[in-house]
Amino acid sequence: MSSVSPFHGLSAFPPTPADVNGRVDTESLCRLLEPLCDAGVASIGLLGSTGIYAFLTRAERRRAVQAAVECVEGRVRIVVGVGALRTDHAVDLARDAEAAGADALLLAPVSYTPLTQEEAYQHFLAVTKAAALPLCIYNNPGTTHFTFSRELLHRLSDIETIRAVKMPLPVDGDLRGELVALREKANLAIGYSGDWGAAEALLSGADAWYSVVGGLLPHIALALTKAAIAGDGGETRRLDGALQPLWKSFKEFGSLRVVYAVVNRLLPIEAELPRPLLPPGPTDRRRVLDAVEPLIALENELKAQSLL
């Protein structure tokens, strides 16, 4: 097992191939995980938003974790999403992940009725009491409709097993200012999602990139991450520039729809978006694939270089 923290560097989030009935295709999942292991990502983010965790049953989520652990065989740390509407369900999912051999947890405060700060705290506390794995707070207000106050993050950071937070890009764009403010309040590793802002986040001093594109094109994402952590702004922005057409597709269609169009291009499988989500129509799908074709070539080039 790598000694690299799962909450530092590149955490790659692959999709979870499943059929129209929500049955996980574990063989195809393993085929997606192998390139991530070969590339040497810091961690695999299994059952994140891109991994359609919210659309899968407990049994299918458990099958996915078990299959991933068997496939990865300890080569890369696996961070498993355990978000659920009910606290007892999240507790069950955390215990399932720990029993299956996951290395860490990712917990979003999924809600229908908006949660209070205290309700979110008690939710996280219950999960940390149920499983001893290190945990990353998943701050994703775009889907959960819950925003963590800095006071809550500070309070949660006092819980021994809570080690990190996965942040959305700041609305005002002030990454450096936000990082300073967060570190004043909470002793957590701070990473960002929102792939189109990852380059600036890492250059600003973020600890991790929780990456959608890293789940499919890990060599590109890893090269960008390493360049940014090394402070090489020129190379970081060069790679980010190559990714701009994909970022445009993410913003236009939603990263989940784009990822599923791309995975069906990369592998001879038919991964289905969970209904009611629908894939882009033929014209838009062609635009997505046109954006990704040069990136597939770049991915193969960087992979070949890594083997020299």
C-alpha positions, 0 to 999 in steps of 0.5 A: 500500500502506498504511504501517500495520504488519500487526502493529498494529491490527485484523488480520481473519481471514476463512474460506476458502470451499471445497467438500467436497473441499477445493477453494478457491472463489476467487471467494467468497474475493474477495467476503469480502476486498473488505469488509475492504479497503473497511473499511480493516483493518490487515491480512488474516489469510489461512489462519489457523485460521478459514481452515482452513489445517490442512485444505487441501493445499499446492496449495489454500493456494497458490491461495488466496494467489494469489487473495487477492493478485490481489483485494486489489491491495495495498490491505491487507497480507496475512499468510499462515498457513504452519503445517505438521507438517513443517519442510520443508512449512512452508518450502515454504508460506513460499516459496509465500506469498512468491512469490505476493506475501504481505506477512507470515507467520504460523507456528504450531508445529503438532505431533503429537508434542509439541515441545521448546522447542529443536525449535520454535526450529529450526522457526522458524529454518528458515522465516525462512531460507527466506523474507525476509517479516516473521513473526508467531509464532502461539502457539495452545496450544489447537490446537498443544498447544505453549506458548512459554516467555518465554525462547523468545519472547525468543530468537525475537525476536532473529531479524531477521524475527520481528516479532510474536506472536499470543497466546492470552488468559491463563488468569489474566486478567492481561492487563496483567501479561502484557504487561509481562512479555512486553515485558521479555523480547521485542522483539515487537509483541504481539497477542491472539486470543480475540475475547471478550477482545479489548476488554480486551486492547486496553484493556490495551495490546496492539498488535493484535487478531487477529480472527475476527469482523473477517473477517466484520463488519470495521466493528464490529471496527474501531470497537472496535479504534479506540475501545480504542486511543484509550482510550475504555473506554465505547465499547469496552465498548458495542461488546463488549456488543453482541457478547456473544451472538456470543461466547457462540456462539463458546464453545459451538460453536467459532468455526470452526463459527459463522463458517461458519454466518454466512458462508453467511448473508452470502453466497449461497454454500455454504462447507463445513466440512472433514470431520470437522467438522460444522455446528451442527444446525438449532436451534443454527444458528438460535440462531447466526443470531439472535445475529448478525442484530442485528450485521449491522444494526450492521455496515451502520449503521457502514459507512454512517457511514464513507461519509459 
